[in-house]
Amino acid sequence: MEGNIKVTKDVNETEVNASVYEEGNLKIEKLTHNEVVFVIVGCGIGSGALGTAYGARLGGFPIIAFWLIVSGILTLASMYYVAESTLRTRTMMQLPGLAEKYVGPIGRTLVFLAVVINSLSCLIAYVNGSGDTIAALTGIPRIVSILIFVLPAALVTYKGLKAVGKITTHMTVIMIGTIVVLTVASILSKDADWVRLGRQNWTYAIPMFNIAAFSYIGQYLVPDLARGSAHNPKQLAPAMLKGQIIVMILLIMVPLGTFLVADPQDFAQVATITWGQAIGQWAFFTANFFALLGMFTSFLPITQTLISNVVDFFKFDSDVNPKVRIPIMLVGIGVPFFLGATKMVTFIDALYFSGTFAAAIMAILPVFMINSARKNGEIEPVWNCGKWASLPVQAIILIMYGGTALYAILGALGFLPAGW
């Protein structure tokens, strides 16, 4: 599944890679194999994971599990396209720069808008979710709860890509442990209802794909991960594969545990609130601790990537220059803080519309990017995605993501049933 490995020169690879790639206005900071894996996992287990159970409450667990598997595979293929396009480009750049280079100015603008919309939607969801979760745990005012979450996250993000990688790695390991404990507790619970787990209504199948797609949006992470792997490009694809498999399993475990122990009619928008209450007091605190970890480990790489994309799109001099980084952070975090704190945008609305349009753009454009990069790229990389970039796979991506965007438009106009 990792693609084809192709070594182009019989010399020390580290020395070759160091001389092949240029830093540009984005600083190259080395990431280890495990840091790449856990950044993907940390980003994947965030607001999407917390919203899957609520978003699937009308359709049922079997449908959301099916879509999480399908969407996970298709997103991995799309991420591979971005990875190969990045590794074929001498100067390290973000998705907008890659899209402009290989698709044109329209592609650059579309990708940038998708990244911004998706990032802001995620951050709005985290502001909403963290405020509700900390307030539920402590009873302190919601606005104070939000600040308790946002301020430390902003501080880590300000430190840069390497700090994000390290913190995300440690916190993700803890987060995985809490998911496993909660899922086992759900299976062993006296209130576990296996019949409820099998109920399904395929009327809501297509809109549920949007929530699944949102959970995996990771294409915009890849250029940062490629930048961190410039010293060893061959680590990128295996790390992405491992990270995506872990994300897929964990994403399925969250609605599985929630459907087992709670009635879908009682689901809160943040699933862990319902999940924990249904098992017991200890689980309530454990589940909400997991929710906070999930949101925190997603907040960091998404904010970092948003900064990098803004720097790349507007061609600022450097993403580590405080005069550039701080204003971007103030706007990038300030807008979600305001919209989330005032509840002008709800948790699940942020997920649905982001999942529909941002996921469609970021899944579809890499198809055109990889085809152009293979013709016009500057470097023959040590890795390529092989059969993952075959015509049938590309066609499925175009049909699936294009179709779900069309469904969302028709649903909003009232011609098709909405998801929830």
N, C-alpha and C positions, 0 to 999 in steps of 0.2 A: 504493500500500500504506500510505500514511501517514495515511489517514483524510481527513475533510473539514475544510478550514480555513474558519472562520467568524469574521469580524471583527465585533464587536458594537457598537463605537463608533468614530466617525471622529475620533479624537484620538490623541495620542502614546501608543503602547501601553505603553512603559516606565513612564510616569507612572501610567497606569491600573492596571497590574499591581502597582506598588508600593503603591497605596492599597487594592487589592482584597483582598489576602491578609494574614492576621495571623500573627504568629510563634508565639503560644502558648508552650508549655514546650519547644518544639524550635527552636533557633536557626536562622534562615535565613542560609545562606552561599552566595553565588553560585557556580555551576558554569558553565564554558563549554560550548559544544556538544561540543567534542572530549573534554572531561573526562567528560561524560555517556556518550559513545560508549565510551570506554576503561574506565570503571568497569564497564559491562555486559560488555565483552570480558574484562576482568581477572577478574571474578567467574565468568563462564561457563567460562573455561579454568582449571579448578582440579581438584579431586578427581574430578569427573565425567569430565573429559577423560582423566585418568590411569587411571581404572577401566574405561573403555568397552571396551578391547581384551580385558581379562581377563573382563569380564562377557559379552562376545560370543563367547568362544572356542568354545563348544559350538554356537552358532547360525550363526556366520559373519559375514564383513564385509558382504555385501549386505543382511542383515537389520538390522544396527545402523545402516548408512548410511540405509536407508529410514526407520527410526524416528527418527533424528536430524533428518531433514528434516520429517517429520510433527510431531514434538514441538516442533520449533523454531517452526513456523508457529502451532500451537495456543497455545504459551506466549506468543508475541508478541501474539496476540489477547487473551489473559488479562491481559497486562501493560498493553495499551491500555485495558482496562476499569478497571483500577486507576488509570491515569493520568487518565482522564476523570473518574472519581469524585473523585479528589484535587483536580482543577482546578475541580470544581463545589462545593468545600467551602471556606468562607472561612478557617477556622483550619487551619493546617498540622498534620497529625497522621499517625500511622503506621497500618498496616493494622488493628490491633485497634480503634483509635478509629474508623476509617472503617467497619469491619464493624459495630461497635455502632451507629453513626449510621444506617446504611442497611439492616442486616439484623437487628440486635437483640443482646441480651446473649450469646445462644448463639453467634452468629457471631463476636463479639468474642473469646470464650474459645477457640473452635476455631482461629481464625486465630493467636492468640497461641501456643497450643500447637504449631501447625504451624511457626511461625517459630522457636520455641525448639528443637523437635525437629530441624528441618532445620539450624539454625545449629550446634547442638551436634554433630550428626552430621558436618557439614562440618569443624568444627574438630577433632574426633576423627580424622577421616581425614587432616587436615593434620599433626597431631601424629605420627601413625603414619608417614605418607609422608615427612615431613621428616626424622624420625629415621632411617628406613631409608636414605634417599637420601644424606644427609650422611655417615652412617656408612660407606656403600658407597664414597663418593668419597674419604674421608679416613682411614678406619680408626679414628677416635676413638670412644669409648663412645657408645651410642645416647642415653642420657639427656643427655649433653653436647651431642650433635647437635641434640636437640630444643630445648634452651635457646638454642643459637645461632640457631635459627629464630624461636622464640616471642618472645624479649625485644625484638628490633628491631621486630617486627610490632606488639607491644603498645605500644611507644613511639609509633609513627606513629599508631596508632588513637587513643591518648590525645589527640593533637593535634587531632582532630576531622575533620569532613567534608571541609573544603577540603584539608587535608593528605593525606587518603586519596585524594582526586581527583587531586592533583598527582603523588604518588608512583606511583599505579596507572597513570596515563597514560604516564609515562616507562618504567616497567618492562614494560608491556604491549607497547609498540613493540619492545623488545628480544626479548620472548618470541615475538612473531609471526615475527620474523626467524629465530629458532632453529628454529621448526616448519617453516618453508619450506625451510631448509637441510637438515634431517633428512629431510623427505619427498622432496626431489630426490635426496638420497644413496640413499634406499631404492629409488627408481625405477631409478637407474643402477647399483645394486649387482649384482655378478655372481651373488649368491645370491637375487635377486628371483624369486619363484615366483608368476606370474600365475594359474596354475591354482588354487593355494591361496586366492587372493583371491576366487575365484568360488564356493567351496564354501559350502553353506548347509543348515541344518536348521530348518525352520519349526516343529518341535515346541517350540522354545524362544523363539518369536517374542514371545509376550505378556509373559513375565517380563523379556525384554530391553528392552521399552518402559520399564520402571521406571528402568533405568540412564540411558536417553536422556532421560527426563523429569527426572530428578535433575540432569542436566548443565545444564538450562536454567532451573531454578527461579530466577526473578528477580523475581517479583511483589513480594516484600517489599522489594526495592531501590527500586521505583518511587516510593513516597512521599518518600524521601530525594532522589531525582533530581528529582522535581517541586518539592520545597522549594528545591533548588538552582537550579531553572529558574523560580522564581516571578517573577523580573524579566523573563523572556521565555518564556512558556509554549509559544509556537509552535516553539521549538527542541527540545522534548521528544520528540515523536513521530518526527521525522526522525532524531534521534540514536539513539532506541531501535531503529528499523528498521536503521540502519547497523550498530549494535552487534550485533544479533541475526544479521544476515547474516554478519558476520565470525566470530562464534562458531560458527555452523553449519558454515562452511567449515573452520575450524580443528579443530572436533570430529571431523569426518569424516577429516581428514588424519592424525590420530593413530592410529586403528586401521588405516587404509589402509597407512601405513608399517610398522606392527608386523606385520600379517598378511603383507605382502610378503616380509619378511626372516626371519621366525621361525615355528616350528611352534606352533600354538595350545596344544598340550599343555605347552609350555615357558614359557607366559606367566606372568610374575610379577603380583601384584595391582597393583603400580605399573608401568604399561606401559613407561615410559621405561627402566627397568632392563633389560628384555628387548630393547627396541628398540635401545638404544645398544650393548649387548654383541654383537648380531647384525651390526652394521655395522662396528665396529672401535673401537679405543681412543679415538680423537678423538671419535667419535660417542657413546661411553659417557659421556664428560664433558659433551659438548654436550647430550645428551638429559636428563641428570640436572640440568644447569643450568636447562634449560627447565622441568623438573618443579618445581624450587624456586621459580622465578619464577611459575609457574602457581599454586602453593599460596600463595605470599606475596601475589600480587595478588588472590586470592580471600579470604584470611584478613582482609585490611584492610576491605573493604566489608561483609563478613558480620558481623564483630565490631562495626563501627560501627552497622549496622542493628539488631543484637541489642540494643545499648545503647539506641538510640532507641525500640525497641519496648517494652523494659522500662520506660523512663521514661514512655512514653505510656500503657501498660497500667495502671501503678500510680499514674499522675498525679503523679509527682514534679515538683518545681518547675522543673528545668532539666536538659537533657542536657549542659551545659557546666560545671555545678557540680562541682568535684572531689570533694565529699563524696558526691555521687550517682554520678558517673562511675567513680571508682576502685573502690568496692565491687562495682559491677556487673561491671566488668572482671575483678576478682579471682575472682568466681564463674564468669563466662562463659568465661574462659580456663582457670581452675584445674581445673574439672571435666573438660573435654576433655584437659587435660594429664595428669591422673591416669589417666584411662581409657585414653588412648593410650599413655602411657609404660609402663603395666603390661600393655598388650596385652589388657585385659579385653574390649575391642571391637575387631574387626579392621577393616582398611581397607575391604574390599568389603562387609562386613555393614553398616557405617555407611552406605554408599552405597545399598544395596538397600532397607533398611527406611525410610530417610529418603525415598528417591525414591518409594516406594509411597504412603505415607500423607501426608507433608507436601506432596508435589506434587499429590496429589488434592485436598486441602483448599484449597490456595492457587490451584488452577486453577478449582475449582468455585464457591467463594464469590464471586469477582469477577463471575460471571455474574449473581448476585442483586444484588450491589452496584450494578452499572451500571444495571440496570433501575430500582432504587429511587432512585438518585441523579438519574436523568433526571426523576423525578417530584418529588423532595423536595429537590434540591440548592439551594444558596443563590446560586449564580453561574451565569450562562450563559457558558461558557468560550469563548476564541478558537479552540479546537480541539475536535473530537469524533471518535470512532473510526468513525463512519459505518457502512458495510456490514459492518465487522468485528464489529459487535454485532448482526447479523441473527440471526433465529431458527435457521436451519440451522447456522450456526457455533456458536452457543451449545449447540445440541443435540449436536453432535459432541463438544464439550469435555466435556459431562456424561456422555456414553456412554463415551468413551475413558478418562477418568480414574476414573470410577466403576467401570468394568469391570475396570481393572487393579488397583484396590484389592481388589475381590472376588476376583480371581484369586490375589492374594498370600495372602489369608486361607485360601482353599481349598488352595493349595499348601502352606502351613504345616501344615495339618491332614492332608496326605498324599493329598488327593483329586485333585490335579493335579500334573504334573511341576514341580519347582523349576527355577530358572534356571541354577544351577550347583552 
